[in-house]
Amino acid sequence: MESTQFPVSTKALWGGRIATGLPALFLVFDSVLKLVKPAPVVEGTVRLGYPESVIIPLGIVLLSCTVLYLIPRTSVLGAILLTGYLGGAVATHVRIGQGPFEPIFPIALGVLLWGGLYLRDVRLRALIPLRS
């Protein structure tokens, strides 16, 4: 949360915004593709072992969680929900035995999501202090 009550350095704020924006753009794009359902999305989802009927609900859930993450007042809730969503993606890729990139990508997205939030919100840094 960007707040004047809890000041954040300019570098941390912009670093947090960038670390927030990159994965959020990807997640919005991914959710819109799920809502539009082009053939490659349908084929990929079915190949992962899910029925076509879950694609639109997944898109709605993903878009809702991403919007919550982007709203400063609900960003921590959004990050928690997206962590669960991305954990499901990791489990799916591991379950079907894909290579190392497929499970690592959602993990990296989660790290960026939380890293961006950590840099933007001094209260989160106070809650989870990193020590040198």
N, CA, C and O atoms as a GROMACS GRO file, in nm:
protein
  528
    1MET      N    1   0.084  -0.116   0.000
    1MET     CA    2   0.000   0.000   0.000
    1MET      C    3   0.088   0.122   0.000
    1MET      O    4   0.177   0.134   0.085
    2GLU      N    5   0.068   0.212  -0.091
    2GLU     CA    6   0.144   0.335  -0.097
    2GLU      C    7   0.074   0.436  -0.007
    2GLU      O    8  -0.037   0.480  -0.037
    3SER      N    9   0.139   0.472   0.101
    3SER     CA   10   0.074   0.556   0.200
    3SER      C   11   0.171   0.662   0.248
    3SER      O   12   0.290   0.635   0.266
    4THR      N   13   0.118   0.783   0.269
    4THR     CA   14   0.201   0.889   0.324
    4THR      C   15   0.221   0.868   0.473
    4THR      O   16   0.317   0.921   0.530
    5GLN      N   17   0.133   0.792   0.537
    5GLN     CA   18   0.145   0.763   0.678
    5GLN      C   19   0.267   0.674   0.703
    5GLN      O   20   0.331   0.684   0.808
    6PHE      N   21   0.299   0.588   0.609
    6PHE     CA   22   0.414   0.499   0.618
    6PHE      C   23   0.502   0.527   0.497
    6PHE      O   24   0.483   0.466   0.392
    7PRO      N   25   0.599   0.618   0.510
    7PRO     CA   26   0.678   0.657   0.393
    7PRO      C   27   0.764   0.543   0.336
    7PRO      O   28   0.818   0.461   0.411
    8VAL      N   29   0.774   0.541   0.205
    8VAL     CA   30   0.856   0.445   0.134
    8VAL      C   31   0.952   0.525   0.048
    8VAL      O   32   0.912   0.625  -0.011
    9SER      N   33   1.078   0.482   0.041
    9SER     CA   34   1.174   0.554  -0.042
    9SER      C   35   1.129   0.550  -0.188
    9SER      O   36   1.059   0.458  -0.230
   10THR      N   37   1.170   0.650  -0.263
   10THR     CA   38   1.131   0.659  -0.403
   10THR      C   39   1.181   0.538  -0.482
   10THR      O   40   1.109   0.484  -0.565
   11LYS      N   41   1.305   0.496  -0.455
   11LYS     CA   42   1.360   0.379  -0.526
   11LYS      C   43   1.279   0.254  -0.494
   11LYS      O   44   1.246   0.178  -0.585
   12ALA      N   45   1.247   0.233  -0.367
   12ALA     CA   46   1.169   0.115  -0.328
   12ALA      C   47   1.029   0.122  -0.389
   12ALA      O   48   0.977   0.020  -0.434
   13LEU      N   49   0.969   0.240  -0.390
   13LEU     CA   50   0.835   0.255  -0.445
   13LEU      C   51   0.833   0.221  -0.593
   13LEU      O   52   0.746   0.146  -0.638
   14TRP      N   53   0.928   0.275  -0.670
   14TRP     CA   54   0.930   0.247  -0.814
   14TRP      C   55   0.972   0.103  -0.843
   14TRP      O   56   0.921   0.041  -0.936
   15GLY      N   57   1.064   0.051  -0.764
   15GLY     CA   58   1.100  -0.090  -0.779
   15GLY      C   59   0.980  -0.179  -0.751
   15GLY      O   60   0.957  -0.278  -0.821
   16GLY      N   61   0.904  -0.143  -0.648
   16GLY     CA   62   0.783  -0.217  -0.615
   16GLY      C   63   0.677  -0.207  -0.723
   16GLY      O   64   0.610  -0.305  -0.754
   17ARG      N   65   0.663  -0.089  -0.779
   17ARG     CA   66   0.565  -0.072  -0.888
   17ARG      C   67   0.601  -0.156  -1.010
   17ARG      O   68   0.514  -0.217  -1.072
   18ILE      N   69   0.729  -0.159  -1.043
   18ILE     CA   70   0.773  -0.239  -1.158
   18ILE      C   71   0.757  -0.388  -1.128
   18ILE      O   72   0.706  -0.463  -1.212
   19ALA      N   73   0.799  -0.430  -1.008
   19ALA     CA   74   0.786  -0.571  -0.970
   19ALA      C   75   0.640  -0.612  -0.956
   19ALA      O   76   0.608  -0.730  -0.968
   20THR      N   77   0.553  -0.517  -0.932
   20THR     CA   78   0.409  -0.543  -0.927
   20THR      C   79   0.351  -0.548  -1.068
   20THR      O   80   0.272  -0.636  -1.100
   21GLY      N   81   0.390  -0.452  -1.150
   21GLY     CA   82   0.330  -0.436  -1.282
   21GLY      C   83   0.360  -0.549  -1.379
   21GLY      O   84   0.272  -0.591  -1.454
   22LEU      N   85   0.482  -0.598  -1.380
   22LEU     CA   86   0.519  -0.702  -1.476
   22LEU      C   87   0.437  -0.830  -1.460
   22LEU      O   88   0.377  -0.876  -1.557
   23PRO      N   89   0.433  -0.889  -1.341
   23PRO     CA   90   0.351  -1.010  -1.328
   23PRO      C   91   0.202  -0.979  -1.341
   23PRO      O   92   0.126  -1.062  -1.392
   24ALA      N   93   0.159  -0.862  -1.295
   24ALA     CA   94   0.017  -0.827  -1.306
   24ALA      C   95  -0.025  -0.816  -1.453
   24ALA      O   96  -0.134  -0.861  -1.489
   25LEU      N   97   0.059  -0.758  -1.536
   25LEU     CA   98   0.028  -0.751  -1.680
   25LEU      C   99   0.014  -0.891  -1.739
   25LEU      O  100  -0.078  -0.918  -1.816
   26PHE      N  101   0.106  -0.979  -1.704
   26PHE     CA  102   0.098  -1.116  -1.755
   26PHE      C  103  -0.029  -1.185  -1.706
   26PHE      O  104  -0.097  -1.252  -1.784
   27LEU      N  105  -0.062  -1.168  -1.578
   27LEU     CA  106  -0.180  -1.235  -1.523
   27LEU      C  107  -0.310  -1.181  -1.582
   27LEU      O  108  -0.404  -1.257  -1.605
   28VAL      N  109  -0.316  -1.051  -1.606
   28VAL     CA  110  -0.435  -0.994  -1.672
   28VAL      C  111  -0.446  -1.050  -1.814
   28VAL      O  112  -0.554  -1.091  -1.857
   29PHE      N  113  -0.334  -1.052  -1.886
   29PHE     CA  114  -0.333  -1.107  -2.021
   29PHE      C  115  -0.377  -1.254  -2.020
   29PHE      O  116  -0.458  -1.294  -2.103
   30ASP      N  117  -0.324  -1.332  -1.927
   30ASP     CA  118  -0.359  -1.472  -1.917
   30ASP      C  119  -0.508  -1.490  -1.886
   30ASP      O  120  -0.574  -1.577  -1.943
   31SER      N  121  -0.561  -1.408  -1.796
   31SER     CA  122  -0.702  -1.421  -1.762
   31SER      C  123  -0.792  -1.382  -1.878
   31SER      O  124  -0.895  -1.445  -1.900
   32VAL      N  125  -0.754  -1.279  -1.953
   32VAL     CA  126  -0.834  -1.239  -2.070
   32VAL      C  127  -0.832  -1.351  -2.174
   32VAL      O  128  -0.935  -1.380  -2.235
   33LEU      N  129  -0.717  -1.413  -2.195
   33LEU     CA  130  -0.712  -1.526  -2.289
   33LEU      C  131  -0.803  -1.640  -2.245
   33LEU      O  132  -0.867  -1.705  -2.327
   34LYS      N  133  -0.810  -1.663  -2.114
   34LYS     CA  134  -0.899  -1.767  -2.065
   34LYS      C  135  -1.046  -1.730  -2.089
   34LYS      O  136  -1.128  -1.817  -2.117
   35LEU      N  137  -1.078  -1.602  -2.080
   35LEU     CA  138  -1.216  -1.557  -2.102
   35LEU      C  139  -1.253  -1.561  -2.251
   35LEU      O  140  -1.368  -1.587  -2.285
   36VAL      N  141  -1.156  -1.535  -2.338
   36VAL     CA  142  -1.180  -1.535  -2.483
   36VAL      C  143  -1.174  -1.678  -2.540
   36VAL      O  144  -1.243  -1.709  -2.637
   37LYS      N  145  -1.094  -1.763  -2.479
   37LYS     CA  146  -1.078  -1.904  -2.516
   37LYS      C  147  -1.035  -1.929  -2.661
   37LYS      O  148  -1.104  -2.000  -2.734
   38PRO      N  149  -0.922  -1.872  -2.704
   38PRO     CA  150  -0.872  -1.910  -2.837
   38PRO      C  151  -0.828  -2.056  -2.834
   38PRO      O  152  -0.802  -2.113  -2.728
   39ALA      N  153  -0.819  -2.116  -2.952
   39ALA     CA  154  -0.788  -2.259  -2.963
   39ALA      C  155  -0.662  -2.301  -2.886
   39ALA      O  156  -0.666  -2.404  -2.819
   40PRO      N  157  -0.550  -2.226  -2.892
   40PRO     CA  158  -0.431  -2.270  -2.818
   40PRO      C  159  -0.454  -2.277  -2.666
   40PRO      O  160  -0.396  -2.362  -2.599
   41VAL      N  161  -0.536  -2.188  -2.613
   41VAL     CA  162  -0.565  -2.191  -2.468
   41VAL      C  163  -0.647  -2.314  -2.434
   41VAL      O  164  -0.620  -2.381  -2.334
   42VAL      N  165  -0.747  -2.342  -2.516
   42VAL     CA  166  -0.830  -2.460  -2.494
   42VAL      C  167  -0.744  -2.587  -2.503
   42VAL      O  168  -0.753  -2.674  -2.416
   43GLU      N  169  -0.663  -2.597  -2.606
   43GLU     CA  170  -0.577  -2.714  -2.625
   43GLU      C  171  -0.479  -2.730  -2.509
   43GLU      O  172  -0.459  -2.841  -2.459
   44GLY      N  173  -0.418  -2.620  -2.466
   44GLY     CA  174  -0.322  -2.626  -2.356
   44GLY      C  175  -0.386  -2.667  -2.225
   44GLY      O  176  -0.328  -2.745  -2.149
   45THR      N  177  -0.504  -2.615  -2.199
   45THR     CA  178  -0.574  -2.648  -2.075
   45THR      C  179  -0.614  -2.796  -2.073
   45THR      O  180  -0.598  -2.864  -1.971
   46VAL      N  181  -0.665  -2.844  -2.184
   46VAL     CA  182  -0.703  -2.986  -2.194
   46VAL      C  183  -0.581  -3.075  -2.182
   46VAL      O  184  -0.586  -3.181  -2.120
   47ARG      N  185  -0.469  -3.033  -2.243
   47ARG     CA  186  -0.344  -3.109  -2.235
   47ARG      C  187  -0.295  -3.120  -2.090
   47ARG      O  188  -0.230  -3.217  -2.052
   48LEU      N  189  -0.327  -3.017  -2.008
   48LEU     CA  190  -0.288  -3.019  -1.867
   48LEU      C  191  -0.380  -3.106  -1.782
   48LEU      O  192  -0.358  -3.123  -1.662
   49GLY      N  193  -0.486  -3.160  -1.845
   49GLY     CA  194  -0.574  -3.251  -1.774
   49GLY      C  195  -0.702  -3.189  -1.721
   49GLY      O  196  -0.773  -3.251  -1.642
   50TYR      N  197  -0.732  -3.067  -1.763
   50TYR     CA  198  -0.853  -3.000  -1.718
   50TYR      C  199  -0.958  -3.000  -1.828
   50TYR      O  200  -0.923  -2.991  -1.946
   51PRO      N  201  -1.086  -3.009  -1.793
   51PRO     CA  202  -1.190  -3.002  -1.896
   51PRO      C  203  -1.205  -2.859  -1.946
   51PRO      O  204  -1.176  -2.764  -1.874
   52GLU      N  205  -1.251  -2.846  -2.068
   52GLU     CA  206  -1.270  -2.713  -2.128
   52GLU      C  207  -1.365  -2.627  -2.045
   52GLU      O  208  -1.354  -2.504  -2.046
   53SER      N  209  -1.456  -2.689  -1.975
   53SER     CA  210  -1.557  -2.615  -1.899
   53SER      C  211  -1.499  -2.532  -1.784
   53SER      O  212  -1.568  -2.444  -1.732
   54VAL      N  213  -1.375  -2.557  -1.743
   54VAL     CA  214  -1.318  -2.480  -1.632
   54VAL      C  215  -1.240  -2.357  -1.678
   54VAL      O  216  -1.196  -2.279  -1.594
   55ILE      N  217  -1.222  -2.338  -1.807
   55ILE     CA  218  -1.137  -2.230  -1.855
   55ILE      C  219  -1.193  -2.093  -1.818
   55ILE      O  220  -1.121  -2.010  -1.762
   56ILE      N  221  -1.319  -2.068  -1.847
   56ILE     CA  222  -1.378  -1.937  -1.815
   56ILE      C  223  -1.382  -1.914  -1.664
   56ILE      O  224  -1.343  -1.805  -1.619
   57PRO      N  225  -1.427  -2.010  -1.582
   57PRO     CA  226  -1.419  -1.987  -1.437
   57PRO      C  227  -1.277  -1.958  -1.387
   57PRO      O  228  -1.259  -1.874  -1.299
   58LEU      N  229  -1.177  -2.027  -1.442
   58LEU     CA  230  -1.038  -1.998  -1.405
   58LEU      C  231  -1.000  -1.855  -1.443
   58LEU      O  232  -0.932  -1.786  -1.367
   59GLY      N  233  -1.043  -1.811  -1.560
   59GLY     CA  234  -1.016  -1.674  -1.604
   59GLY      C  235  -1.080  -1.572  -1.511
   59GLY      O  236  -1.019  -1.469  -1.480
   60ILE      N  237  -1.202  -1.599  -1.467
   60ILE     CA  238  -1.271  -1.508  -1.376
   60ILE      C  239  -1.200  -1.502  -1.241
   60ILE      O  240  -1.180  -1.394  -1.185
   61VAL      N  241  -1.162  -1.619  -1.189
   61VAL     CA  242  -1.090  -1.624  -1.062
   61VAL      C  243  -0.956  -1.551  -1.073
   61VAL      O  244  -0.922  -1.471  -0.986
   62LEU      N  245  -0.882  -1.577  -1.179
   62LEU     CA  246  -0.752  -1.513  -1.197
   62LEU      C  247  -0.765  -1.362  -1.210
   62LEU      O  248  -0.689  -1.288  -1.148
   63LEU      N  249  -0.859  -1.317  -1.290
   63LEU     CA  250  -0.878  -1.172  -1.307
   63LEU      C  251  -0.922  -1.108  -1.176
   63LEU      O  252  -0.873  -1.000  -1.141
   64SER      N  253  -1.012  -1.172  -1.103
   64SER     CA  254  -1.058  -1.117  -0.975
   64SER      C  255  -0.943  -1.106  -0.874
   64SER      O  256  -0.929  -1.003  -0.808
   65CYS      N  257  -0.862  -1.209  -0.864
   65CYS     CA  258  -0.749  -1.207  -0.771
   65CYS      C  259  -0.646  -1.101  -0.811
   65CYS      O  260  -0.589  -1.034  -0.725
   66THR      N  261  -0.624  -1.086  -0.940
   66THR     CA  262  -0.528  -0.987  -0.988
   66THR      C  263  -0.578  -0.846  -0.961
   66THR      O  264  -0.500  -0.759  -0.921
   67VAL      N  265  -0.706  -0.822  -0.981
   67VAL     CA  266  -0.764  -0.690  -0.951
   67VAL      C  267  -0.750  -0.661  -0.802
   67VAL      O  268  -0.712  -0.550  -0.764
   68LEU      N  269  -0.780  -0.759  -0.717
   68LEU     CA  270  -0.762  -0.739  -0.573
   68LEU      C  271  -0.617  -0.704  -0.540
   68LEU      O  272  -0.590  -0.620  -0.455
   69TYR      N  273  -0.523  -0.770  -0.608
   69TYR     CA  274  -0.381  -0.743  -0.585
   69TYR      C  275  -0.344  -0.600  -0.627
   69TYR      O  276  -0.260  -0.537  -0.563
   70LEU      N  277  -0.405  -0.550  -0.731
   70LEU     CA  278  -0.370  -0.417  -0.782
   70LEU      C  279  -0.433  -0.303  -0.702
   70LEU      O  280  -0.387  -0.190  -0.712
   71ILE      N  281  -0.537  -0.330  -0.626
   71ILE     CA  282  -0.600  -0.227  -0.542
   71ILE      C  283  -0.521  -0.219  -0.411
   71ILE      O  284  -0.512  -0.319  -0.339
   72PRO      N  285  -0.465  -0.102  -0.379
   72PRO     CA  286  -0.379  -0.093  -0.260
   72PRO      C  287  -0.443  -0.147  -0.132
   72PRO      O  288  -0.375  -0.214  -0.054
   73ARG      N  289  -0.569  -0.120  -0.107
   73ARG     CA  290  -0.633  -0.164   0.017
   73ARG      C  291  -0.648  -0.317   0.025
   73ARG      O  292  -0.654  -0.372   0.135
   74THR      N  293  -0.654  -0.384  -0.089
   74THR     CA  294  -0.675  -0.529  -0.089
   74THR      C  295  -0.556  -0.605  -0.147
   74THR      O  296  -0.568  -0.723  -0.180
   75SER      N  297  -0.442  -0.538  -0.159
   75SER     CA  298  -0.327  -0.599  -0.226
   75SER      C  299  -0.273  -0.722  -0.154
   75SER      O  300  -0.231  -0.818  -0.218
   76VAL      N  301  -0.275  -0.722  -0.021
   76VAL     CA  302  -0.224  -0.839   0.052
   76VAL      C  303  -0.318  -0.958   0.031
   76VAL      O  304  -0.272  -1.070   0.009
   77LEU      N  305  -0.448  -0.935   0.038
   77LEU     CA  306  -0.544  -1.042   0.011
   77LEU      C  307  -0.525  -1.094  -0.131
   77LEU      O  308  -0.524  -1.216  -0.153
   78GLY      N  309  -0.510  -1.004  -0.227
   78GLY     CA  310  -0.487  -1.045  -0.366
   78GLY      C  311  -0.360  -1.128  -0.380
   78GLY      O  312  -0.357  -1.227  -0.452
   79ALA      N  313  -0.254  -1.087  -0.310
   79ALA     CA  314  -0.128  -1.162  -0.316
   79ALA      C  315  -0.144  -1.301  -0.256
   79ALA      O  316  -0.090  -1.398  -0.309
   80ILE      N  317  -0.218  -1.311  -0.147
   80ILE     CA  318  -0.242  -1.442  -0.086
   80ILE      C  319  -0.320  -1.532  -0.181
   80ILE      O  320  -0.284  -1.648  -0.201
   81LEU      N  321  -0.427  -1.478  -0.240
   81LEU     CA  322  -0.508  -1.557  -0.333
   81LEU      C  323  -0.429  -1.597  -0.458
   81LEU      O  324  -0.441  -1.710  -0.505
   82LEU      N  325  -0.349  -1.504  -0.511
   82LEU     CA  326  -0.267  -1.537  -0.627
   82LEU      C  327  -0.161  -1.640  -0.594
   82LEU      O  328  -0.125  -1.720  -0.680
   83THR      N  329  -0.110  -1.639  -0.472
   83THR     CA  330  -0.014  -1.740  -0.429
   83THR      C  331  -0.078  -1.878  -0.436
   83THR      O  332  -0.016  -1.974  -0.482
   84GLY      N  333  -0.202  -1.888  -0.392
   84GLY     CA  334  -0.274  -2.016  -0.401
   84GLY      C  335  -0.297  -2.056  -0.546
   84GLY      O  336  -0.280  -2.173  -0.581
   85TYR      N  337  -0.336  -1.961  -0.629
   85TYR     CA  338  -0.360  -1.989  -0.771
   85TYR      C  339  -0.231  -2.038  -0.838
   85TYR      O  340  -0.231  -2.137  -0.910
   86LEU      N  341  -0.122  -1.967  -0.812
   86LEU     CA  342   0.006  -2.005  -0.872
   86LEU      C  343   0.058  -2.137  -0.816
   86LEU      O  344   0.125  -2.212  -0.887
   87GLY      N  345   0.027  -2.166  -0.690
   87GLY     CA  346   0.062  -2.295  -0.633
   87GLY      C  347  -0.009  -2.408  -0.707
   87GLY      O  348   0.048  -2.516  -0.727
   88GLY      N  349  -0.134  -2.383  -0.746
   88GLY     CA  350  -0.206  -2.481  -0.826
   88GLY      C  351  -0.142  -2.502  -0.961
   88GLY      O  352  -0.138  -2.614  -1.013
   89ALA      N  353  -0.091  -2.394  -1.018
   89ALA     CA  354  -0.021  -2.405  -1.148
   89ALA      C  355   0.106  -2.489  -1.133
   89ALA      O  356   0.136  -2.573  -1.218
   90VAL      N  357   0.180  -2.465  -1.025
   90VAL     CA  358   0.301  -2.545  -1.001
   90VAL      C  359   0.264  -2.692  -0.986
   90VAL      O  360   0.326  -2.779  -1.046
   91ALA      N  361   0.162  -2.719  -0.904
   91ALA     CA  362   0.120  -2.858  -0.882
   91ALA      C  363   0.077  -2.926  -1.012
   91ALA      O  364   0.108  -3.042  -1.035
   92THR      N  365   0.006  -2.852  -1.096
   92THR     CA  366  -0.039  -2.907  -1.224
   92THR      C  367   0.079  -2.946  -1.310
   92THR      O  368   0.081  -3.056  -1.366
   93HIS      N  369   0.178  -2.858  -1.322
   93HIS     CA  370   0.294  -2.886  -1.407
   93HIS      C  371   0.378  -3.000  -1.351
   93HIS      O  372   0.431  -3.081  -1.427
   94VAL      N  373   0.391  -3.006  -1.220
   94VAL     CA  374   0.467  -3.115  -1.159
   94VAL      C  375   0.393  -3.247  -1.178
   94VAL      O  376   0.455  -3.350  -1.208
   95ARG      N  377   0.260  -3.245  -1.161
   95ARG     CA  378   0.178  -3.366  -1.172
   95ARG      C  379   0.192  -3.432  -1.309
   95ARG      O  380   0.195  -3.554  -1.319
   96ILE      N  381   0.198  -3.350  -1.415
   96ILE     CA  382   0.206  -3.410  -1.549
   96ILE      C  383   0.350  -3.430  -1.595
   96ILE      O  384   0.374  -3.477  -1.706
   97GLY      N  385   0.446  -3.395  -1.509
   97GLY     CA  386   0.586  -3.424  -1.538
   97GLY      C  387   0.650  -3.336  -1.644
   97GLY      O  388   0.734  -3.383  -1.721
   98GLN      N  389   0.612  -3.208  -1.648
   98GLN     CA  390   0.676  -3.119  -1.744
   98GLN      C  391   0.816  -3.084  -1.698
   98GLN      O  392   0.854  -3.114  -1.584
   99GLY      N  393   0.892  -3.021  -1.786
   99GLY     CA  394   1.030  -2.984  -1.756
   99GLY      C  395   1.039  -2.880  -1.646
   99GLY      O  396   0.937  -2.840  -1.589
  100PRO      N  397   1.160  -2.836  -1.615
  100PRO     CA  398   1.179  -2.745  -1.502
  100PRO      C  399   1.123  -2.604  -1.523
  100PRO      O  400   1.085  -2.539  -1.425
  101PHE      N  401   1.115  -2.555  -1.647
  101PHE     CA  402   1.070  -2.418  -1.667
  101PHE      C  403   0.924  -2.400  -1.628
  101PHE      O  404   0.888  -2.299  -1.568
  102GLU      N  405   0.840  -2.495  -1.662
  102GLU     CA  406   0.697  -2.480  -1.640
  102GLU      C  407   0.662  -2.458  -1.493
  102GLU      O  408   0.584  -2.367  -1.464
  103PRO      N  409   0.715  -2.536  -1.399
  103PRO     CA  410   0.684  -2.505  -1.258
  103PRO      C  411   0.759  -2.385  -1.203
  103PRO      O  412   0.712  -2.320  -1.110
  104ILE      N  413   0.876  -2.354  -1.259
  104ILE     CA  414   0.953  -2.242  -1.208
  104ILE      C  415   0.889  -2.108  -1.245
  104ILE      O  416   0.898  -2.012  -1.168
  105PHE      N  417   0.824  -2.100  -1.360
  105PHE     CA  418   0.764  -1.974  -1.404
  105PHE      C  419   0.658  -1.922  -1.305
  105PHE      O  420   0.666  -1.805  -1.267
  106PRO      N  421   0.560  -2.003  -1.260
  106PRO     CA  422   0.465  -1.950  -1.162
  106PRO      C  423   0.530  -1.918  -1.027
  106PRO      O  424   0.484  -1.828  -0.956
  107ILE      N  425   0.635  -1.990  -0.992
  107ILE     CA  426   0.707  -1.957  -0.868
  107ILE      C  427   0.771  -1.819  -0.881
  107ILE      O  428   0.762  -1.737  -0.790
  108ALA      N  429   0.834  -1.792  -0.996
  108ALA     CA  430   0.896  -1.661  -1.019
  108ALA      C  431   0.790  -1.550  -1.018
  108ALA      O  432   0.815  -1.442  -0.966
  109LEU      N  433   0.674  -1.576  -1.076
  109LEU     CA  434   0.566  -1.477  -1.072
  109LEU      C  435   0.526  -1.446  -0.928
  109LEU      O  436   0.508  -1.330  -0.891
  110GLY      N  437   0.514  -1.551  -0.847
  110GLY     CA  438   0.479  -1.531  -0.706
  110GLY      C  439   0.584  -1.451  -0.631
  110GLY      O  440   0.550  -1.365  -0.550
  111VAL      N  441   0.710  -1.479  -0.659
  111VAL     CA  442   0.819  -1.404  -0.594
  111VAL      C  443   0.812  -1.256  -0.636
  111VAL      O  444   0.829  -1.168  -0.552
  112LEU      N  445   0.787  -1.230  -0.763
  112LEU     CA  446   0.773  -1.092  -0.809
  112LEU      C  447   0.652  -1.023  -0.745
  112LEU      O  448   0.661  -0.907  -0.706
  113LEU      N  449   0.541  -1.094  -0.736
  113LEU     CA  450   0.421  -1.037  -0.674
  113LEU      C  451   0.448  -0.993  -0.531
  113LEU      O  452   0.419  -0.880  -0.492
  114TRP      N  453   0.505  -1.085  -0.453
  114TRP     CA  454   0.533  -1.053  -0.314
  114TRP      C  455   0.648  -0.953  -0.300
  114TRP      O  456   0.645  -0.867  -0.212
  115GLY      N  457   0.748  -0.964  -0.387
  115GLY     CA  458   0.859  -0.867  -0.384
  115GLY      C  459   0.812  -0.726  -0.412
  115GLY      O  460   0.854  -0.631  -0.345
  116GLY      N  461   0.724  -0.710  -0.510
  116GLY     CA  462   0.670  -0.578  -0.541
  116GLY      C  463   0.591  -0.523  -0.425
  116GLY      O  464   0.603  -0.405  -0.391
  117LEU      N  465   0.510  -0.606  -0.364
  117LEU     CA  466   0.431  -0.563  -0.250
  117LEU      C  467   0.521  -0.529  -0.132
  117LEU      O  468   0.498  -0.430  -0.062
  118TYR      N  469   0.623  -0.609  -0.110
  118TYR     CA  470   0.718  -0.587  -0.002
  118TYR      C  471   0.790  -0.452  -0.018
  118TYR      O  472   0.808  -0.379   0.079
  119LEU      N  473   0.829  -0.421  -0.140
  119LEU     CA  474   0.899  -0.294  -0.163
  119LEU      C  475   0.807  -0.173  -0.149
  119LEU      O  476   0.852  -0.066  -0.107
  120ARG      N  477   0.680  -0.189  -0.182
  120ARG     CA  478   0.586  -0.076  -0.178
  120ARG      C  479   0.529  -0.051  -0.039
  120ARG      O  480   0.487   0.061  -0.010
  121ASP      N  481   0.526  -0.151   0.046
  121ASP     CA  482   0.452  -0.140   0.172
  121ASP      C  483   0.544  -0.157   0.292
  121ASP      O  484   0.592  -0.267   0.320
  122VAL      N  485   0.569  -0.046   0.362
  122VAL     CA  486   0.657  -0.048   0.478
  122VAL      C  487   0.598  -0.137   0.588
  122VAL      O  488   0.673  -0.201   0.662
  123ARG      N  489   0.466  -0.142   0.598
  123ARG     CA  490   0.404  -0.225   0.702
  123ARG      C  491   0.432  -0.374   0.678
  123ARG      O  492   0.450  -0.449   0.774
  124LEU      N  493   0.436  -0.415   0.553
  124LEU     CA  494   0.471  -0.554   0.523
  124LEU      C  495   0.617  -0.580   0.557
  124LEU      O  496   0.652  -0.688   0.605
  125ARG      N  497   0.702  -0.481   0.531
  125ARG     CA  498   0.844  -0.496   0.566
  125ARG      C  499   0.862  -0.504   0.716
  125ARG      O  500   0.952  -0.573   0.764
  126ALA      N  501   0.778  -0.432   0.791
  126ALA     CA  502   0.785  -0.439   0.938
  126ALA      C  503   0.736  -0.575   0.988
  126ALA      O  504   0.787  -0.628   1.087
  127LEU      N  505   0.638  -0.632   0.918
  127LEU     CA  506   0.584  -0.762   0.954
  127LEU      C  507   0.682  -0.875   0.923
  127LEU      O  508   0.692  -0.972   0.997
  128ILE      N  509   0.755  -0.860   0.811
  128ILE     CA  510   0.852  -0.962   0.768
  128ILE      C  511   0.987  -0.894   0.745
  128ILE      O  512   1.025  -0.867   0.631
  129PRO      N  513   1.059  -0.865   0.854
  129PRO     CA  514   1.188  -0.796   0.836
  129PRO      C  515   1.294  -0.890   0.784
  129PRO      O  516   1.315  -0.998   0.840
  130LEU      N  517   1.362  -0.851   0.677
  130LEU     CA  518   1.476  -0.927   0.626
  130LEU      C  519   1.601  -0.873   0.695
  130LEU      O  520   1.624  -0.752   0.701
  131ARG      N  521   1.680  -0.962   0.745
  131ARG     CA  522   1.801  -0.922   0.818
  131ARG      C  523   1.923  -0.955   0.735
  131ARG      O  524   1.926  -1.053   0.660
  132SER      N  525   2.025  -0.870   0.750
  132SER     CA  526   2.149  -0.895   0.676
  132SER      C  527   2.249  -0.971   0.759
  132SER      O  528   2.359  -1.000   0.712
   0.00000   0.00000   0.00000
